[in-house]
Amino acid sequence: MYEGFWYDSVFGVGVLWAHENFRARSDDILLATFPKCGTTWLKALMFAIKNRNDHCKYSINPLLTTNPHNCVPYIELQVHENNPTAYLDSLPSPRLLSTHSSYNSLPKSSIKAGIKVVSISRGPKDVFVSWWMFCNNLRAQQYSLPPLSIEDAFESFYEGVCLSGPYWDFVLGYWKASLDCPDTVLFLKYEDMKRDTIHNVKKLAEFMGYPFTLEEEKRGAVKDIIKLCSIENLSNLEVNKSGVYNVGSQTRTNVPNNVFFRRGEVGDSENHLTPEMIERFDHIMKQKLKGSGLDFSCNH
């Protein structure tokens, strides 16, 4: 645990390292997410938005042959390379980066530099079910371990004992930061992104400093990016069906790219949770978010 949040051995050492050693640039754009809130989708969208003029032809876009996690690297995972700062320092500005760090654990230099931070949240029930299935996919494919029961996984998540947990404290940190610093912190909801993708992608592009021109909108650039970055399209690409994501050369851990993709649907969690689990989720979120202005009651 670090500053009130749980991290595993892989991310934990990286969060500590990045907090003190990451060298931010004022034009960095950082995607900060709790796991399973739409990270892969947002990475793809942000990469496509930023680089749309360099890869205007759909057929040559790097996302067709590269997993989004390689396009938008995690800051904290660089600690597992032989030279932790070399790769990040080599990236041309403005850099697109990502983190699973809580707001109060972000690198000191990023706050000082005033970088732009994008955070996306998601209804906790869907987050939990996606996290549980992700863990079990990893256990089966990477470690040949038996699956976690949904009951055991639920108790861990409910107690906040999961990567970047407790969930409610994590999202509240970025929610409050977005209210205090709206020019530098954008808070998105996964459900809103799914409900009105065009509007929210344009909002995201505007915040990033890459707004769509009227001409681009007329020729369908926004819709093209949404299509390219859809879960349906990304999950069916060969790189994401058979490729692997290297967590870090020193970890010797390769995560199958296919575990980053599931259904991506809103409300699917209710097909897996018991009525008691749903009631407990509703109760604790109401308790934790009371008075904050953040509400997931209309989401799952």
Wavefront OBJ file of the C-alpha trace (Angstrom):
o trace
v 0.000 0.000 0.000
v 1.233 3.515 -0.853
v -0.521 6.716 0.267
v -3.713 4.791 0.959
v -3.832 2.782 -2.270
v -3.001 -0.818 -3.083
v -0.539 -1.686 -5.847
v 0.871 -5.041 -6.873
v 4.616 -5.708 -6.950
v 4.897 -4.775 -10.630
v 3.087 -1.425 -10.513
v 3.915 -0.563 -6.900
v 7.651 -0.178 -7.330
v 6.973 1.804 -10.494
v 4.610 4.236 -8.782
v 7.250 4.926 -6.132
v 9.954 5.376 -8.768
v 7.853 7.648 -10.984
v 6.739 9.822 -8.063
v 10.340 10.891 -7.477
v 12.122 10.356 -10.796
v 9.773 10.939 -13.730
v 10.708 14.074 -15.680
v 7.507 15.697 -16.898
v 7.243 18.166 -19.753
v 4.664 20.930 -19.749
v 3.023 19.615 -22.929
v 2.660 16.005 -21.730
v -0.822 14.483 -21.870
v -1.425 11.797 -19.250
v -4.220 9.229 -19.217
v -4.858 8.247 -15.593
v -7.235 5.357 -15.024
v -8.379 2.792 -12.533
v -7.926 -0.614 -14.210
v -10.809 -1.847 -16.375
v -12.491 1.533 -16.780
v -11.870 1.769 -20.520
v -8.103 2.295 -20.517
v -7.388 0.416 -23.752
v -10.204 2.188 -25.608
v -9.099 5.634 -24.401
v -5.478 4.950 -25.300
v -6.515 4.102 -28.834
v -8.761 7.159 -29.132
v -6.167 9.568 -27.753
v -3.428 8.143 -29.972
v -5.640 8.342 -33.059
v -6.749 11.897 -32.248
v -3.236 13.194 -31.687
v -1.670 11.480 -34.694
v -4.505 11.729 -37.210
v -2.575 14.012 -39.553
v 0.489 11.749 -39.529
v -1.567 8.635 -40.235
v -4.432 10.062 -42.258
v -4.704 6.887 -44.308
v -6.621 4.261 -42.371
v -4.566 1.432 -43.883
v -1.274 2.612 -42.353
v -2.407 3.539 -38.840
v -0.091 1.984 -36.210
v -3.131 0.855 -34.216
v -3.734 -1.776 -36.898
v -0.482 -3.524 -36.016
v 0.320 -2.303 -32.486
v -1.545 -2.792 -29.223
v -2.758 0.528 -27.723
v -0.707 -0.114 -24.576
v 2.454 0.059 -26.689
v 1.268 3.283 -28.314
v 0.613 5.010 -24.976
v 3.121 3.608 -22.453
v 2.668 3.359 -18.701
v 5.072 5.648 -16.865
v 5.471 3.317 -13.886
v 6.338 0.224 -15.921
v 9.505 1.865 -17.233
v 11.140 1.069 -13.891
v 11.385 -2.525 -15.102
v 13.685 -1.566 -17.993
v 17.477 -1.469 -17.756
v 17.423 2.317 -18.173
v 14.067 3.502 -16.772
v 14.187 7.046 -18.131
v 15.715 6.401 -21.557
v 12.583 5.434 -23.481
v 10.337 8.130 -22.008
v 13.001 10.785 -22.573
v 13.375 9.675 -26.195
v 9.713 10.241 -27.040
v 9.058 13.415 -29.054
v 6.878 16.112 -27.546
v 4.044 16.239 -26.881
v 4.073 12.815 -25.252
v 1.032 10.632 -24.664
v 1.552 8.660 -21.455
v -0.545 6.659 -19.026
v -0.705 5.604 -15.395
v -2.751 3.584 -12.913
v -1.535 5.858 -10.105
v -3.970 7.667 -7.824
v -4.090 11.456 -8.134
v -2.194 12.062 -4.894
v 0.523 9.626 -6.018
v 1.169 11.201 -9.420
v 4.790 12.115 -10.148
v 5.749 15.354 -8.415
v 7.065 16.799 -11.662
v 3.753 16.280 -13.480
v 1.830 18.429 -11.002
v 4.537 21.091 -11.018
v 4.633 21.186 -14.826
v 0.856 21.542 -15.067
v 0.440 18.744 -17.594
v -2.966 17.792 -18.956
v -4.558 14.772 -17.285
v -7.438 12.739 -18.704
v -9.230 10.332 -16.384
v -12.110 7.999 -17.168
v -14.367 6.325 -14.626
v -16.950 3.591 -14.978
v -19.808 2.167 -12.940
v -18.203 0.080 -10.177
v -20.183 -3.085 -10.873
v -18.972 -3.263 -14.458
v -15.442 -2.395 -13.334
v -15.463 -5.224 -10.831
v -16.748 -7.892 -13.236
v -14.276 -6.810 -15.913
v -11.435 -6.871 -13.357
v -12.464 -10.315 -12.088
v -12.543 -11.768 -15.598
v -9.248 -10.088 -16.501
v -7.590 -11.602 -13.436
v -8.912 -15.051 -14.259
v -7.770 -14.788 -17.872
v -4.295 -13.883 -16.654
v -4.293 -16.669 -14.087
v -5.209 -19.213 -16.753
v -3.088 -17.992 -19.667
v -0.045 -16.644 -17.855
v 0.280 -18.614 -14.644
v -1.773 -21.813 -15.124
v -3.638 -21.087 -11.883
v -7.245 -21.971 -11.048
v -9.817 -19.170 -11.333
v -10.842 -16.880 -8.498
v -14.439 -17.352 -7.434
v -16.601 -14.293 -7.924
v -17.375 -14.354 -4.184
v -13.703 -14.149 -3.160
v -12.936 -11.551 -5.820
v -15.909 -9.459 -4.720
v -14.792 -9.328 -1.103
v -11.289 -8.220 -2.121
v -12.594 -5.507 -4.437
v -15.202 -4.374 -1.908
v -12.487 -3.980 0.734
v -10.396 -2.004 -1.753
v -7.689 -4.655 -1.989
v -6.992 -4.583 -5.730
v -4.655 -2.727 -8.075
v -5.116 1.033 -7.462
v -7.900 0.346 -4.950
v -10.020 1.401 -3.192
v -11.932 2.219 -6.363
v -14.101 4.988 -4.885
v -11.121 6.819 -3.400
v -9.315 6.617 -6.737
v -12.137 8.096 -8.809
v -12.908 10.742 -6.178
v -9.327 11.978 -6.360
v -9.543 12.704 -10.073
v -13.137 13.924 -9.861
v -12.230 16.562 -7.281
v -9.118 17.533 -9.247
v -11.264 18.072 -12.353
v -13.497 20.450 -10.384
v -10.543 22.351 -8.932
v -8.460 22.411 -12.135
v -10.811 22.028 -15.139
v -8.210 23.410 -17.552
v -5.726 20.652 -16.762
v -7.853 17.693 -15.592
v -10.651 16.173 -17.688
v -12.951 13.632 -16.024
v -14.906 11.347 -18.350
v -17.445 8.605 -17.712
v -17.313 5.393 -19.712
v -21.093 5.261 -19.926
v -21.248 8.792 -21.358
v -18.569 7.867 -23.881
v -20.628 4.882 -25.021
v -23.922 6.803 -25.020
v -22.697 9.745 -27.134
v -19.313 8.793 -28.504
v -19.086 11.522 -31.145
v -19.725 14.353 -28.670
v -17.280 13.004 -26.107
v -14.523 12.251 -28.620
v -14.779 15.854 -29.828
v -14.674 17.007 -26.193
v -11.592 14.863 -25.594
v -9.849 16.205 -28.707
v -10.596 19.798 -27.677
v -9.143 19.245 -24.207
v -6.031 17.572 -25.612
v -5.394 20.568 -27.861
v -6.247 18.743 -31.078
v -9.775 19.959 -31.911
v -11.479 18.721 -35.044
v -12.004 21.335 -37.729
v -15.376 21.738 -39.406
v -13.838 20.340 -42.581
v -12.640 17.241 -40.725
v -16.078 16.702 -39.262
v -17.718 17.040 -42.675
v -15.462 14.427 -44.229
v -16.134 12.005 -41.380
v -12.812 12.131 -39.517
v -14.462 11.792 -36.104
v -16.501 8.778 -37.168
v -13.445 7.191 -38.812
v -11.469 7.430 -35.566
v -14.366 6.016 -33.558
v -14.640 3.092 -35.979
v -10.895 2.446 -35.921
v -10.803 2.468 -32.113
v -13.969 0.485 -31.456
v -13.645 -2.587 -29.246
v -15.095 -4.658 -32.080
v -12.416 -3.532 -34.524
v -9.443 -3.602 -32.161
v -10.263 -7.007 -30.696
v -10.409 -8.582 -34.148
v -6.993 -7.334 -35.273
v -4.359 -10.044 -35.500
v -1.978 -8.186 -33.172
v -4.641 -8.179 -30.455
v -5.710 -11.773 -31.025
v -2.283 -13.405 -30.978
v 0.248 -10.774 -29.854
v 1.635 -10.165 -26.371
v 2.315 -7.074 -24.268
v 5.715 -7.034 -22.585
v 5.329 -5.608 -19.083
v 9.057 -4.889 -18.787
v 12.283 -6.575 -19.816
v 13.263 -7.235 -16.200
v 9.916 -8.790 -15.263
v 9.989 -11.421 -18.009
v 6.221 -11.092 -18.092
v 4.273 -11.126 -21.346
v 0.535 -10.486 -21.134
v -1.564 -11.863 -24.020
v -3.101 -8.898 -25.840
v -6.461 -10.636 -26.053
v -7.053 -10.282 -22.295
v -7.347 -6.495 -22.714
v -10.560 -6.915 -24.688
v -13.917 -8.185 -23.545
v -17.436 -7.053 -24.374
v -17.162 -3.408 -23.377
v -20.907 -3.229 -22.767
v -22.636 -1.119 -20.140
v -24.543 -3.109 -17.527
v -23.192 -6.565 -18.356
v -22.210 -6.971 -14.704
v -25.791 -7.689 -13.697
v -25.524 -10.983 -15.576
v -22.876 -12.077 -13.075
v -23.586 -10.398 -9.718
v -25.956 -11.655 -7.049
v -28.688 -9.325 -5.721
v -26.723 -9.040 -2.469
v -23.568 -7.940 -4.308
v -25.520 -5.323 -6.251
v -27.085 -4.012 -3.041
v -23.708 -3.805 -1.296
v -22.163 -1.962 -4.254
v -25.027 0.537 -4.328
v -24.755 1.109 -0.579
v -21.010 1.690 -0.410
v -20.909 3.951 -3.471
v -23.730 6.070 -2.070
v -21.858 6.284 1.220
v -18.436 7.051 -0.258
v -19.573 9.564 -2.890
v -22.050 11.440 -0.697
v -21.704 15.195 -1.107
v -19.102 14.945 -3.877
v -21.411 15.622 -6.809
v -20.204 12.439 -8.497
v -23.006 9.991 -9.183
v -23.077 6.508 -10.685
v -26.683 5.735 -9.771
v -27.800 5.883 -13.399
v -24.854 3.745 -14.459
v -24.016 0.130 -13.721
l 1 2 3 4 5 6 7 8 9 10 11 12 13 14 15 16 17 18 19 20 21 22 23 24 25 26 27 28 29 30 31 32 33 34 35 36 37 38 39 40 41 42 43 44 45 46 47 48 49 50 51 52 53 54 55 56 57 58 59 60 61 62 63 64 65 66 67 68 69 70 71 72 73 74 75 76 77 78 79 80 81 82 83 84 85 86 87 88 89 90 91 92 93 94 95 96 97 98 99 100 101 102 103 104 105 106 107 108 109 110 111 112 113 114 115 116 117 118 119 120 121 122 123 124 125 126 127 128 129 130 131 132 133 134 135 136 137 138 139 140 141 142 143 144 145 146 147 148 149 150 151 152 153 154 155 156 157 158 159 160 161 162 163 164 165 166 167 168 169 170 171 172 173 174 175 176 177 178 179 180 181 182 183 184 185 186 187 188 189 190 191 192 193 194 195 196 197 198 199 200 201 202 203 204 205 206 207 208 209 210 211 212 213 214 215 216 217 218 219 220 221 222 223 224 225 226 227 228 229 230 231 232 233 234 235 236 237 238 239 240 241 242 243 244 245 246 247 248 249 250 251 252 253 254 255 256 257 258 259 260 261 262 263 264 265 266 267 268 269 270 271 272 273 274 275 276 277 278 279 280 281 282 283 284 285 286 287 288 289 290 291 292 293 294 295 296 297 298 299 300
